Structures are given as structure tokens and as C-alpha cells.
Amino acid sequence: MRSFEHLADLPALIGEPLGDSDWLTIDQARIDHFADATGDRQWIHTDPQRAAQGPFGATIAHGFLTLSLLPVFFESAYRIADVRMSVNYGVNRVRFTAPVPVDSRLRARFTLRTWEAVDGGAQLGIEALIERDGSAKPVCVAESLIRCYT
């Protein structure tokens, strides 16, 4: 995990990596829980037998499941010591560039793209590139907007 002392120091790091997350395995139980939470029970996600005969040869994670893991990935990638609270402000330019077969290991690589002062802190634009272990192509690329308060 990479550590930064002050939020105010980050503008000098625009264009630089913030850190890489730990690896996380996406098992069928996680996929099924996401399907239950969202109501998206399409067979390519939840029916291993049918999915084995489908285009991916196994069940795959929902794209939005992959995206929803950003907070987990952020938690292990970096910390800013003087930030007392962060909130999700939104996401720009999301692309699901490759499938995530069940039991894949994922991690995120974060790069600071923008820093904008807001009352009580800053809004960070962070490029998130989510990788699948063993694949040359990322599974998701997005710009996450995070409001950090000191």
C-alpha cells in the first residue's frame, strides 16, 4: 500500500500512479450475491451448467460487479493520512473491456488524473484500470471521482 501524508500534496502527482490494489478472487458465491442484490440473474452469471456451453465456457462476473469493487480495491492500494472521509462522487468513461470468468483474480491500478479543490477538501479524478491475472487486456477501465475531506 502506498501512503501519502497530505491531500494537498497530490496535485504534484497528477499523471502519476497512486498504487495497486491487492488481488481479489471473484468466486461464484460473490457473483450470486451480486445477482441477488441487483436482480440481474442472467444465466451467463448464475447458471454454471448452461454457461459452460455458452460463449465464455463458464459463468462470468457482471460488469457492474467489477465496477462496484472499486472501494475494496482503493482500500488496499493507497491511503492519504489527513483525509478523514471520502465519498464516491461518480464515475466517468466506464468500459468493460473483457469478461471476468468465475474464479478470476482481479486487481486495480490507480493513476491520479485530476485534483480540484472543493470546500473542505478535494475532488480526485482517478483512472482505475482493473486487471485479470494472466490476461494482457484489462477487464474494466474507468475514471472514478472521489471527494476527499480533511
Sequence and secondary structure as in RCSB ss.txt:
>XXXX:A:sequence
MRSFEHLADLPALIGEPLGDSDWLTIDQARIDHFADATGDRQWIHTDPQRAAQGPFGATIAHGFLTLSLLPVFFE
SAYRIADVRMSVNYGVNRVRFTAPVPVDSRLRARFTLRTWEAVDGGAQLGIEALIERDGSAKPVCVAESLIRCYT
>XXXX:A:secstr
 EEES GGGGGGGTTSEEEE   EEE HHHHHHHHHHH    HHHH HHHHHTSTTSS B  HHHHHHTHHHHHH
HHEEETT  EEEEEEEEEEE  S  BTTEEEEEEEEEEEEEEETTEEEEEEEEEEEETT SS SEEEEEEEEEE 
